[in-house]
Amino acid sequence: MPFVSKRQPLILSAAERNVLEDLRRSRSAEKRQVLHAAILLESANGVSEYAVAVANSVDRHTVALCVRKFLQFGVDAALGELPRPGKSRRTPDDAIAWVLHCACQKPKDLGYAYELWTYALLQSHVRKHCVVAGHPSLGELSQSKLHRILTQVEVRPHKIRYYVERRDPEFERKMIEVLHVYKDVEIVNAGLLEGTLKEPSTVTISYDEKPGIQALATTAPDRPPAPNQYSSHLRDGEYKRLVTVCYWRAWIYIRTGLRKSSVIAMPARTSSLCWGNWMPSIRPKPRFACYSTTTRPTYQKRHKRT
């Protein structure tokens, strides 16, 4: 008397059968998926497990396992492999969280002279304090393992990114004033070219100073990195100037592009510069166009320095 299987019959939907048929005919799919697709299709047609095993040159237990995975977990699990127990993890989740907590701080806050972490410095710090923190499994942490931990959550504690935040409530007014100055120069130049204006009533000058060696300070505290949010330290792009060694000062006659520069080799602050002793004698009385040292006008014609 033939053996009667007590297993639940394998029934495929139209969509599942189309997917398995495509996999069975595929020449680029993974061999394991092609084999399992053939097993599922033949089993759904009512072929016995022994006949399916002989037709595909596999063991009968392989056929039974593939069909059992389909009935319990679906077609995706039957085409692949279920996760196996393997070896237990050596680094628990709480230890990884502590490493990320250390990486999101600055070394100078922990007593180091560095401003940012290096992998060697962070590895040394973790190994030195892991036992006290209650994570002895990190005593042999390697730099490759540390790099893998930080990469999984996209944290780069050795880098700084700059951001721009508008905090000046009068920014719009200052921007409009600067743009109006350059628009007036454009109107004056157009009048001179058309002949409706013989001589400009005002002279517009843009001046700036460029520190040679300077000490800068931030205007806002740095933002630490956060796992899956900020990959590196964030620093505001705005800064304030402290004492400098020398200044390279320049002014530009906006209408013609005439430039003049000089160097002052003396420690000074921006507010202590005496512009009246340096400004050339140009008539009529000049007016100043730049409110910020970051403003840079563009000129179509260049003149030699005098």
NORJOCOR-V340394 format. One line per field, one symbol per residue. psi: psi as a letter, one per 30 degrees, with the letter a starting at -180 (. if undefined). burial: I if it has 24 or more other ideal C-beta (glycine too) atoms within 12 Angstrom, else O. Layout:
psi->???
burial->???
This chain:
psi->klkkkgkkkjkkleeeeeeeeeeefkfflkeeeeeeeeeeeeefggkleeeeeefghlleeeeeeeeeeefefaeeeefbkkkleaklkfjleeeeeeeeeefflkeffgglfkelkleeeeeeeeeegeeefgiffgfhkleeeeeeeeeeghkifglkkklkkjfjfgeeeeeeeeeeefeeeeeeeeeeefgfkekkflkkkkllkjkeklklklfkkkkllkkgdjflkkkkfklkkbklelkjkklkjeefgklkllkjikklleffkjfeffkljkkakllkfkfkffkjlkkfkklkk.
burial->OOOOOOOOOIOIOOOOOOIIOOIIOOOOOOOOIOIIIIIIIIIIOOOOIOOIIOOIOIOOOIIIIIIIIIOOOOIOOIIOOOOOOOOOOOIOOOIIOIIIIIIIIIIOOOOOOOOIIOIOIIIOIIIOIIOOOOIOIIOOIOOOIIIOIIOOIOIIIIOIOOOOOOOOOOOOOOOOOIOOIIOIIOOIOOOOOOOOOOOIOOIIIIIIIOIOOOOOOOOOOIOIIOOOOIIIIIIOOOOOIOOIOOIOIIIIIIIOOIIIOOOIOOOOOOOOIOOOOOOOOOOOOIIIIIOOOOOOIOOOOOOOOO
